[in-house]
Amino acid sequence: MLKDAKRMSKSWNPSYLFIATFKGFYFDEINIIKNNGEIPTFHYNQIAEDVQKRYLQIL
């Protein structure tokens, strides 16, 4: 992801990443580059927790 984030930041600035995994969703501006590959979890207040749980079941 870090490699992709660096590539994206050259083409689109600002850029944002949304990552869906079996453990949850993650979202941030391309700060992943500055944060040694760390990206915060996607907060439930943006999309209801029950909706996120349904999409995690699809994964």
PQR file of N, CA, C, O and H, with PARSE charges and radii, in Angstrom:
ATOM      1  N   MET A   1       0.817  -1.187   0.000 -0.4000 1.5000
ATOM      2  CA  MET A   1       0.000   0.000   0.000 -0.0000 2.0000
ATOM      3  C   MET A   1       0.861   1.251   0.000  0.5500 1.7000
ATOM      4  O   MET A   1       0.530   2.240  -0.655 -0.5500 1.4000
ATOM      5  N   LEU A   2       1.955   1.208   0.728 -0.4000 1.5000
ATOM      6  CA  LEU A   2       2.815   2.381   0.806 -0.0000 2.0000
ATOM      7  C   LEU A   2       3.358   2.748  -0.573  0.5500 1.7000
ATOM      8  O   LEU A   2       3.412   3.925  -0.929 -0.5500 1.4000
ATOM      9  H   LEU A   2       2.223   0.405   1.260  0.4000 1.0000
ATOM     10  N   LYS A   3       3.754   1.751  -1.339 -0.4000 1.5000
ATOM     11  CA  LYS A   3       4.260   1.982  -2.693 -0.0000 2.0000
ATOM     12  C   LYS A   3       3.166   2.616  -3.555  0.5500 1.7000
ATOM     13  O   LYS A   3       3.430   3.568  -4.289 -0.5500 1.4000
ATOM     14  H   LYS A   3       3.710   0.795  -1.050  0.4000 1.0000
ATOM     15  N   ASP A   4       1.952   2.098  -3.471 -0.4000 1.5000
ATOM     16  CA  ASP A   4       0.838   2.656  -4.238 -0.0000 2.0000
ATOM     17  C   ASP A   4       0.515   4.084  -3.793  0.5500 1.7000
ATOM     18  O   ASP A   4       0.213   4.940  -4.624 -0.5500 1.4000
ATOM     19  H   ASP A   4       1.737   1.324  -2.875  0.4000 1.0000
ATOM     20  N   ALA A   5       0.576   4.339  -2.493 -0.4000 1.5000
ATOM     21  CA  ALA A   5       0.296   5.678  -1.979 -0.0000 2.0000
ATOM     22  C   ALA A   5       1.305   6.688  -2.521  0.5500 1.7000
ATOM     23  O   ALA A   5       0.936   7.804  -2.889 -0.5500 1.4000
ATOM     24  H   ALA A   5       0.821   3.643  -1.817  0.4000 1.0000
ATOM     25  N   LYS A   6       2.555   6.303  -2.568 -0.4000 1.5000
ATOM     26  CA  LYS A   6       3.583   7.206  -3.107 -0.0000 2.0000
ATOM     27  C   LYS A   6       3.317   7.507  -4.579  0.5500 1.7000
ATOM     28  O   LYS A   6       3.454   8.648  -5.019 -0.5500 1.4000
ATOM     29  H   LYS A   6       2.855   5.397  -2.269  0.4000 1.0000
ATOM     30  N   ARG A   7       2.936   6.482  -5.336 -0.4000 1.5000
ATOM     31  CA  ARG A   7       2.628   6.667  -6.754 -0.0000 2.0000
ATOM     32  C   ARG A   7       1.413   7.571  -6.927  0.5500 1.7000
ATOM     33  O   ARG A   7       1.406   8.451  -7.788 -0.5500 1.4000
ATOM     34  H   ARG A   7       2.824   5.555  -4.979  0.4000 1.0000
ATOM     35  N   MET A   8       0.388   7.354  -6.109 -0.4000 1.5000
ATOM     36  CA  MET A   8      -0.829   8.163  -6.193 -0.0000 2.0000
ATOM     37  C   MET A   8      -0.541   9.628  -5.877  0.5500 1.7000
ATOM     38  O   MET A   8      -1.079  10.519  -6.534 -0.5500 1.4000
ATOM     39  H   MET A   8       0.394   6.639  -5.409  0.4000 1.0000
ATOM     40  N   SER A   9       0.298   9.883  -4.883 -0.4000 1.5000
ATOM     41  CA  SER A   9       0.553  11.263  -4.470 -0.0000 2.0000
ATOM     42  C   SER A   9       1.246  12.061  -5.567  0.5500 1.7000
ATOM     43  O   SER A   9       1.147  13.288  -5.596 -0.5500 1.4000
ATOM     44  H   SER A   9       0.735   9.159  -4.349  0.4000 1.0000
ATOM     45  N   LYS A  10       1.942  11.380  -6.464 -0.4000 1.5000
ATOM     46  CA  LYS A  10       2.582  12.076  -7.583 -0.0000 2.0000
ATOM     47  C   LYS A  10       1.560  12.498  -8.640  0.5500 1.7000
ATOM     48  O   LYS A  10       1.752  13.500  -9.330 -0.5500 1.4000
ATOM     49  H   LYS A  10       2.022  10.383  -6.440  0.4000 1.0000
ATOM     50  N   SER A  11       0.481  11.737  -8.764 -0.4000 1.5000
ATOM     51  CA  SER A  11      -0.526  12.016  -9.784 -0.0000 2.0000
ATOM     52  C   SER A  11      -1.693  12.848  -9.272  0.5500 1.7000
ATOM     53  O   SER A  11      -2.205  13.712  -9.983 -0.5500 1.4000
ATOM     54  H   SER A  11       0.325  10.923  -8.205  0.4000 1.0000
ATOM     55  N   TRP A  12      -2.109  12.590  -8.053 -0.4000 1.5000
ATOM     56  CA  TRP A  12      -3.281  13.263  -7.484 -0.0000 2.0000
ATOM     57  C   TRP A  12      -2.921  13.793  -6.109  0.5500 1.7000
ATOM     58  O   TRP A  12      -2.488  13.049  -5.229 -0.5500 1.4000
ATOM     59  H   TRP A  12      -1.693  11.887  -7.475  0.4000 1.0000
ATOM     60  N   ASN A  13      -3.109  15.099  -5.943 -0.4000 1.5000
ATOM     61  CA  ASN A  13      -2.807  15.666  -4.643 -0.0000 2.0000
ATOM     62  C   ASN A  13      -3.868  16.700  -4.323  0.5500 1.7000
ATOM     63  O   ASN A  13      -3.967  17.686  -5.052 -0.5500 1.4000
ATOM     64  H   ASN A  13      -3.461  15.704  -6.658  0.4000 1.0000
ATOM     65  N   PRO A  14      -4.664  16.539  -3.283 -0.5600 1.5000
ATOM     66  CA  PRO A  14      -4.545  15.468  -2.301  0.2800 2.0000
ATOM     67  C   PRO A  14      -5.151  14.164  -2.802  0.5500 1.7000
ATOM     68  O   PRO A  14      -6.009  14.155  -3.684 -0.5500 1.4000
ATOM     69  N   SER A  15      -4.693  13.086  -2.231 -0.4000 1.5000
ATOM     70  CA  SER A  15      -5.216  11.750  -2.518 -0.0000 2.0000
ATOM     71  C   SER A  15      -5.700  11.124  -1.226  0.5500 1.7000
ATOM     72  O   SER A  15      -5.242  11.470  -0.137 -0.5500 1.4000
ATOM     73  H   SER A  15      -3.996  13.094  -1.514  0.4000 1.0000
ATOM     74  N   TYR A  16      -6.635  10.195  -1.366 -0.4000 1.5000
ATOM     75  CA  TYR A  16      -7.183   9.499  -0.203 -0.0000 2.0000
ATOM     76  C   TYR A  16      -7.182   8.008  -0.473  0.5500 1.7000
ATOM     77  O   TYR A  16      -7.357   7.570  -1.610 -0.5500 1.4000
ATOM     78  H   TYR A  16      -7.007   9.914  -2.250  0.4000 1.0000
ATOM     79  N   LEU A  17      -6.982   7.232   0.583 -0.4000 1.5000
ATOM     80  CA  LEU A  17      -7.024   5.775   0.484 -0.0000 2.0000
ATOM     81  C   LEU A  17      -8.188   5.234   1.292  0.5500 1.7000
ATOM     82  O   LEU A  17      -8.410   5.650   2.429 -0.5500 1.4000
ATOM     83  H   LEU A  17      -6.839   7.588   1.506  0.4000 1.0000
ATOM     84  N   PHE A  18      -8.916   4.322   0.715 -0.4000 1.5000
ATOM     85  CA  PHE A  18      -9.924   3.541   1.428 -0.0000 2.0000
ATOM     86  C   PHE A  18      -9.525   2.090   1.242  0.5500 1.7000
ATOM     87  O   PHE A  18      -9.404   1.615   0.113 -0.5500 1.4000
ATOM     88  H   PHE A  18      -8.735   3.984  -0.208  0.4000 1.0000
ATOM     89  N   ILE A  19      -9.321   1.385   2.347 -0.4000 1.5000
ATOM     90  CA  ILE A  19      -8.882  -0.004   2.297 -0.0000 2.0000
ATOM     91  C   ILE A  19      -9.905  -0.858   3.035  0.5500 1.7000
ATOM     92  O   ILE A  19     -10.264  -0.564   4.175 -0.5500 1.4000
ATOM     93  H   ILE A  19      -9.419   1.771   3.264  0.4000 1.0000
ATOM     94  N   ALA A  20     -10.368  -1.908   2.384 -0.4000 1.5000
ATOM     95  CA  ALA A  20     -11.305  -2.853   2.990 -0.0000 2.0000
ATOM     96  C   ALA A  20     -10.566  -4.158   3.241  0.5500 1.7000
ATOM     97  O   ALA A  20      -9.986  -4.736   2.322 -0.5500 1.4000
ATOM     98  H   ALA A  20     -10.077  -2.147   1.457  0.4000 1.0000
ATOM     99  N   THR A  21     -10.588  -4.623   4.495 -0.4000 1.5000
ATOM    100  CA  THR A  21      -9.942  -5.880   4.856 -0.0000 2.0000
ATOM    101  C   THR A  21     -10.934  -6.727   5.638  0.5500 1.7000
ATOM    102  O   THR A  21     -12.028  -6.270   5.971 -0.5500 1.4000
ATOM    103  H   THR A  21     -11.059  -4.153   5.242  0.4000 1.0000
ATOM    104  N   PHE A  22     -10.551  -7.949   5.926 -0.4000 1.5000
ATOM    105  CA  PHE A  22     -11.404  -8.827   6.739 -0.0000 2.0000
ATOM    106  C   PHE A  22     -11.571  -8.289   8.153  0.5500 1.7000
ATOM    107  O   PHE A  22     -12.561  -8.599   8.817 -0.5500 1.4000
ATOM    108  H   PHE A  22      -9.663  -8.320   5.655  0.4000 1.0000
ATOM    109  N   LYS A  23     -10.627  -7.496   8.621 -0.4000 1.5000
ATOM    110  CA  LYS A  23     -10.676  -6.966   9.986 -0.0000 2.0000
ATOM    111  C   LYS A  23     -11.413  -5.640  10.089  0.5500 1.7000
ATOM    112  O   LYS A  23     -11.779  -5.227  11.189 -0.5500 1.4000
ATOM    113  H   LYS A  23      -9.823  -7.245   8.082  0.4000 1.0000
ATOM    114  N   GLY A  24     -11.639  -4.966   8.969 -0.4000 1.5000
ATOM    115  CA  GLY A  24     -12.330  -3.689   9.017 -0.0000 2.0000
ATOM    116  C   GLY A  24     -11.946  -2.790   7.864  0.5500 1.7000
ATOM    117  O   GLY A  24     -11.259  -3.201   6.929 -0.5500 1.4000
ATOM    118  H   GLY A  24     -11.342  -5.301   8.076  0.4000 1.0000
ATOM    119  N   PHE A  25     -12.406  -1.544   7.952 -0.4000 1.5000
ATOM    120  CA  PHE A  25     -12.167  -0.552   6.923 -0.0000 2.0000
ATOM    121  C   PHE A  25     -11.174   0.484   7.436  0.5500 1.7000
ATOM    122  O   PHE A  25     -11.136   0.791   8.628 -0.5500 1.4000
ATOM    123  H   PHE A  25     -12.964  -1.209   8.712  0.4000 1.0000
ATOM    124  N   TYR A  26     -10.382   1.012   6.527 -0.4000 1.5000
ATOM    125  CA  TYR A  26      -9.379   2.011   6.865 -0.0000 2.0000
ATOM    126  C   TYR A  26      -9.469   3.135   5.847  0.5500 1.7000
ATOM    127  O   TYR A  26      -9.734   2.901   4.668 -0.5500 1.4000
ATOM    128  H   TYR A  26     -10.413   0.763   5.559  0.4000 1.0000
ATOM    129  N   PHE A  27      -9.241   4.378   6.321 -0.4000 1.5000
ATOM    130  CA  PHE A  27      -9.376   5.528   5.428 -0.0000 2.0000
ATOM    131  C   PHE A  27      -8.508   6.668   5.930  0.5500 1.7000
ATOM    132  O   PHE A  27      -8.453   6.942   7.129 -0.5500 1.4000
ATOM    133  H   PHE A  27      -9.025   4.568   7.279  0.4000 1.0000
ATOM    134  N   ASP A  28      -7.830   7.331   5.001 -0.4000 1.5000
ATOM    135  CA  ASP A  28      -7.065   8.524   5.358 -0.0000 2.0000
ATOM    136  C   ASP A  28      -6.566   9.203   4.098  0.5500 1.7000
ATOM    137  O   ASP A  28      -6.537   8.609   3.020 -0.5500 1.4000
ATOM    138  H   ASP A  28      -7.874   7.108   4.027  0.4000 1.0000
ATOM    139  N   GLU A  29      -6.178  10.442   4.254 -0.4000 1.5000
ATOM    140  CA  GLU A  29      -5.460  11.120   3.187 -0.0000 2.0000
ATOM    141  C   GLU A  29      -4.132  10.366   3.037  0.5500 1.7000
ATOM    142  O   GLU A  29      -3.837   9.505   3.865 -0.5500 1.4000
ATOM    143  H   GLU A  29      -6.202  10.924   5.130  0.4000 1.0000
ATOM    144  N   ILE A  30      -3.366  10.641   2.069 -0.4000 1.5000
ATOM    145  CA  ILE A  30      -2.141   9.889   1.812 -0.0000 2.0000
ATOM    146  C   ILE A  30      -1.110  10.111   2.925  0.5500 1.7000
ATOM    147  O   ILE A  30       0.092  10.094   2.659 -0.5500 1.4000
ATOM    148  H   ILE A  30      -3.605  11.341   1.396  0.4000 1.0000
ATOM    149  N   ASN A  31      -1.555  10.314   4.138 -0.4000 1.5000
ATOM    150  CA  ASN A  31      -0.654  10.434   5.286 -0.0000 2.0000
ATOM    151  C   ASN A  31       0.045   9.122   5.582  0.5500 1.7000
ATOM    152  O   ASN A  31       0.978   9.085   6.384 -0.5500 1.4000
ATOM    153  H   ASN A  31      -2.531  10.327   4.354  0.4000 1.0000
ATOM    154  N   ILE A  32      -0.392   8.050   4.948 -0.4000 1.5000
ATOM    155  CA  ILE A  32       0.248   6.751   5.118 -0.0000 2.0000
ATOM    156  C   ILE A  32       1.744   6.859   4.782  0.5500 1.7000
ATOM    157  O   ILE A  32       2.566   6.118   5.320 -0.5500 1.4000
ATOM    158  H   ILE A  32      -1.149   8.080   4.296  0.4000 1.0000
ATOM    159  N   ILE A  33       2.078   7.783   3.894 -0.4000 1.5000
ATOM    160  CA  ILE A  33       3.480   7.977   3.505 -0.0000 2.0000
ATOM    161  C   ILE A  33       4.272   8.550   4.682  0.5500 1.7000
ATOM    162  O   ILE A  33       5.379   8.096   4.972 -0.5500 1.4000
ATOM    163  H   ILE A  33       1.410   8.386   3.457  0.4000 1.0000
ATOM    164  N   LYS A  34       3.704   9.538   5.348 -0.4000 1.5000
ATOM    165  CA  LYS A  34       4.386  10.190   6.473 -0.0000 2.0000
ATOM    166  C   LYS A  34       4.357   9.325   7.730  0.5500 1.7000
ATOM    167  O   LYS A  34       5.203   9.486   8.609 -0.5500 1.4000
ATOM    168  H   LYS A  34       2.805   9.906   5.113  0.4000 1.0000
ATOM    169  N   ASN A  35       3.401   8.417   7.824 -0.4000 1.5000
ATOM    170  CA  ASN A  35       3.178   7.639   9.052 -0.0000 2.0000
ATOM    171  C   ASN A  35       3.750   6.233   8.976  0.5500 1.7000
ATOM    172  O   ASN A  35       3.235   5.326   9.630 -0.5500 1.4000
ATOM    173  H   ASN A  35       2.714   8.286   7.109  0.4000 1.0000
ATOM    174  N   ASN A  36       4.798   6.034   8.197 -0.4000 1.5000
ATOM    175  CA  ASN A  36       5.469   4.732   8.085 -0.0000 2.0000
ATOM    176  C   ASN A  36       4.511   3.593   7.739  0.5500 1.7000
ATOM    177  O   ASN A  36       4.641   2.490   8.270 -0.5500 1.4000
ATOM    178  H   ASN A  36       5.216   6.771   7.666  0.4000 1.0000
ATOM    179  N   GLY A  37       3.566   3.852   6.866 -0.4000 1.5000
ATOM    180  CA  GLY A  37       2.652   2.812   6.416 -0.0000 2.0000
ATOM    181  C   GLY A  37       1.434   2.614   7.291  0.5500 1.7000
ATOM    182  O   GLY A  37       0.619   1.738   7.003 -0.5500 1.4000
ATOM    183  H   GLY A  37       3.461   4.748   6.435  0.4000 1.0000
ATOM    184  N   GLU A  38       1.278   3.394   8.353 -0.4000 1.5000
ATOM    185  CA  GLU A  38       0.117   3.276   9.240 -0.0000 2.0000
ATOM    186  C   GLU A  38      -1.054   4.055   8.659  0.5500 1.7000
ATOM    187  O   GLU A  38      -0.879   5.150   8.123 -0.5500 1.4000
ATOM    188  H   GLU A  38       1.941   4.105   8.587  0.4000 1.0000
ATOM    189  N   ILE A  39      -2.249   3.483   8.770 -0.4000 1.5000
ATOM    190  CA  ILE A  39      -3.464   4.161   8.320 -0.0000 2.0000
ATOM    191  C   ILE A  39      -4.546   3.945   9.378  0.5500 1.7000
ATOM    192  O   ILE A  39      -4.729   2.824   9.853 -0.5500 1.4000
ATOM    193  H   ILE A  39      -2.391   2.594   9.205  0.4000 1.0000
ATOM    194  N   PRO A  40      -5.268   5.012   9.752 -0.5600 1.5000
ATOM    195  CA  PRO A  40      -6.281   4.861  10.808  0.2800 2.0000
ATOM    196  C   PRO A  40      -7.523   4.108  10.327  0.5500 1.7000
ATOM    197  O   PRO A  40      -7.815   4.038   9.133 -0.5500 1.4000
ATOM    198  N   THR A  41      -8.232   3.555  11.290 -0.4000 1.5000
ATOM    199  CA  THR A  41      -9.481   2.866  10.966 -0.0000 2.0000
ATOM    200  C   THR A  41     -10.527   3.890  10.525  0.5500 1.7000
ATOM    201  O   THR A  41     -10.492   5.058  10.910 -0.5500 1.4000
ATOM    202  H   THR A  41      -7.995   3.612  12.260  0.4000 1.0000
ATOM    203  N   PHE A  42     -11.437   3.415   9.721 -0.4000 1.5000
ATOM    204  CA  PHE A  42     -12.548   4.228   9.231 -0.0000 2.0000
ATOM    205  C   PHE A  42     -13.551   4.364  10.359  0.5500 1.7000
ATOM    206  O   PHE A  42     -14.033   3.355  10.874 -0.5500 1.4000
ATOM    207  H   PHE A  42     -11.465   2.465   9.408  0.4000 1.0000
ATOM    208  N   HIS A  43     -13.879   5.589  10.758 -0.4000 1.5000
ATOM    209  CA  HIS A  43     -14.744   5.808  11.919 -0.0000 2.0000
ATOM    210  C   HIS A  43     -16.205   5.530  11.608  0.5500 1.7000
ATOM    211  O   HIS A  43     -16.704   5.889  10.542 -0.5500 1.4000
ATOM    212  H   HIS A  43     -13.488   6.409  10.340  0.4000 1.0000
ATOM    213  N   TYR A  44     -16.889   4.884  12.556 -0.4000 1.5000
ATOM    214  CA  TYR A  44     -18.283   4.479  12.377 -0.0000 2.0000
ATOM    215  C   TYR A  44     -19.245   5.636  12.215  0.5500 1.7000
ATOM    216  O   TYR A  44     -20.319   5.460  11.639 -0.5500 1.4000
ATOM    217  H   TYR A  44     -16.483   4.592  13.422  0.4000 1.0000
ATOM    218  N   ASN A  45     -18.897   6.808  12.701 -0.4000 1.5000
ATOM    219  CA  ASN A  45     -19.850   7.913  12.601 -0.0000 2.0000
ATOM    220  C   ASN A  45     -20.038   8.395  11.159  0.5500 1.7000
ATOM    221  O   ASN A  45     -20.980   9.136  10.878 -0.5500 1.4000
ATOM    222  H   ASN A  45     -18.024   6.951  13.168  0.4000 1.0000
ATOM    223  N   GLN A  46     -19.164   7.989  10.256 -0.4000 1.5000
ATOM    224  CA  GLN A  46     -19.306   8.391   8.860 -0.0000 2.0000
ATOM    225  C   GLN A  46     -20.279   7.478   8.117  0.5500 1.7000
ATOM    226  O   GLN A  46     -21.026   7.942   7.255 -0.5500 1.4000
ATOM    227  H   GLN A  46     -18.399   7.387  10.485  0.4000 1.0000
ATOM    228  N   ILE A  47     -20.278   6.208   8.437 -0.4000 1.5000
ATOM    229  CA  ILE A  47     -21.227   5.232   7.896 -0.0000 2.0000
ATOM    230  C   ILE A  47     -21.631   4.349   9.072  0.5500 1.7000
ATOM    231  O   ILE A  47     -20.777   3.888   9.830 -0.5500 1.4000
ATOM    232  H   ILE A  47     -19.672   5.831   9.138  0.4000 1.0000
ATOM    233  N   ALA A  48     -22.895   4.120   9.217 -0.4000 1.5000
ATOM    234  CA  ALA A  48     -23.413   3.382  10.370 -0.0000 2.0000
ATOM    235  C   ALA A  48     -22.701   2.036  10.544  0.5500 1.7000
ATOM    236  O   ALA A  48     -22.355   1.369   9.568 -0.5500 1.4000
ATOM    237  H   ALA A  48     -23.589   4.495   8.602  0.4000 1.0000
ATOM    238  N   GLU A  49     -22.491   1.656  11.799 -0.4000 1.5000
ATOM    239  CA  GLU A  49     -21.789   0.419  12.132 -0.0000 2.0000
ATOM    240  C   GLU A  49     -22.456  -0.807  11.517  0.5500 1.7000
ATOM    241  O   GLU A  49     -21.764  -1.709  11.045 -0.5500 1.4000
ATOM    242  H   GLU A  49     -22.771   2.197  12.592  0.4000 1.0000
ATOM    243  N   ASP A  50     -23.793  -0.855  11.513 -0.4000 1.5000
ATOM    244  CA  ASP A  50     -24.484  -2.014  10.947 -0.0000 2.0000
ATOM    245  C   ASP A  50     -24.252  -2.134   9.442  0.5500 1.7000
ATOM    246  O   ASP A  50     -24.168  -3.243   8.914 -0.5500 1.4000
ATOM    247  H   ASP A  50     -24.355  -0.122  11.896  0.4000 1.0000
ATOM    248  N   VAL A  51     -24.151  -1.011   8.757 -0.4000 1.5000
ATOM    249  CA  VAL A  51     -23.873  -1.031   7.316 -0.0000 2.0000
ATOM    250  C   VAL A  51     -22.460  -1.564   7.072  0.5500 1.7000
ATOM    251  O   VAL A  51     -22.250  -2.384   6.178 -0.5500 1.4000
ATOM    252  H   VAL A  51     -24.220  -0.110   9.185  0.4000 1.0000
ATOM    253  N   GLN A  52     -21.500  -1.102   7.861 -0.4000 1.5000
ATOM    254  CA  GLN A  52     -20.128  -1.584   7.711 -0.0000 2.0000
ATOM    255  C   GLN A  52     -20.044  -3.080   7.983  0.5500 1.7000
ATOM    256  O   GLN A  52     -19.339  -3.798   7.273 -0.5500 1.4000
ATOM    257  H   GLN A  52     -21.671  -0.436   8.588  0.4000 1.0000
ATOM    258  N   LYS A  53     -20.748  -3.557   8.995 -0.4000 1.5000
ATOM    259  CA  LYS A  53     -20.728  -4.989   9.312 -0.0000 2.0000
ATOM    260  C   LYS A  53     -21.290  -5.819   8.160  0.5500 1.7000
ATOM    261  O   LYS A  53     -20.775  -6.898   7.865 -0.5500 1.4000
ATOM    262  H   LYS A  53     -21.321  -2.975   9.572  0.4000 1.0000
ATOM    263  N   ARG A  54     -22.338  -5.326   7.511 -0.4000 1.5000
ATOM    264  CA  ARG A  54     -22.894  -6.053   6.366 -0.0000 2.0000
ATOM    265  C   ARG A  54     -21.886  -6.156   5.236  0.5500 1.7000
ATOM    266  O   ARG A  54     -21.763  -7.208   4.608 -0.5500 1.4000
ATOM    267  H   ARG A  54     -22.756  -4.450   7.750  0.4000 1.0000
ATOM    268  N   TYR A  55     -21.161  -5.075   4.969 -0.4000 1.5000
ATOM    269  CA  TYR A  55     -20.155  -5.107   3.896 -0.0000 2.0000
ATOM    270  C   TYR A  55     -18.958  -5.960   4.279  0.5500 1.7000
ATOM    271  O   TYR A  55     -18.349  -6.581   3.408 -0.5500 1.4000
ATOM    272  H   TYR A  55     -21.261  -4.220   5.479  0.4000 1.0000
ATOM    273  N   LEU A  56     -18.604  -6.008   5.555 -0.4000 1.5000
ATOM    274  CA  LEU A  56     -17.518  -6.895   5.981 -0.0000 2.0000
ATOM    275  C   LEU A  56     -17.891  -8.359   5.769  0.5500 1.7000
ATOM    276  O   LEU A  56     -17.016  -9.177   5.483 -0.5500 1.4000
ATOM    277  H   LEU A  56     -19.099  -5.503   6.262  0.4000 1.0000
ATOM    278  N   GLN A  57     -19.154  -8.702   5.904 -0.4000 1.5000
ATOM    279  CA  GLN A  57     -19.610 -10.073   5.657 -0.0000 2.0000
ATOM    280  C   GLN A  57     -19.424 -10.439   4.193  0.5500 1.7000
ATOM    281  O   GLN A  57     -19.145 -11.594   3.873 -0.5500 1.4000
ATOM    282  H   GLN A  57     -19.865  -8.038   6.137  0.4000 1.0000
ATOM    283  N   ILE A  58     -19.574  -9.479   3.315 -0.4000 1.5000
ATOM    284  CA  ILE A  58     -19.368  -9.745   1.877 -0.0000 2.0000
ATOM    285  C   ILE A  58     -17.927 -10.106   1.591  0.5500 1.7000
ATOM    286  O   ILE A  58     -17.647 -10.966   0.756 -0.5500 1.4000
ATOM    287  H   ILE A  58     -19.800  -8.540   3.575  0.4000 1.0000
ATOM    288  N   LEU A  59     -16.992  -9.433   2.303 -0.4000 1.5000
ATOM    289  CA  LEU A  59     -15.571  -9.717   2.107 -0.0000 2.0000
ATOM    290  C   LEU A  59     -15.264 -11.153   2.476  0.5500 1.7000
ATOM    291  O   LEU A  59     -14.115 -11.583   2.377 -0.5500 1.4000
ATOM    292  H   LEU A  59     -17.220  -8.735   2.982  0.4000 1.0000
TER
END
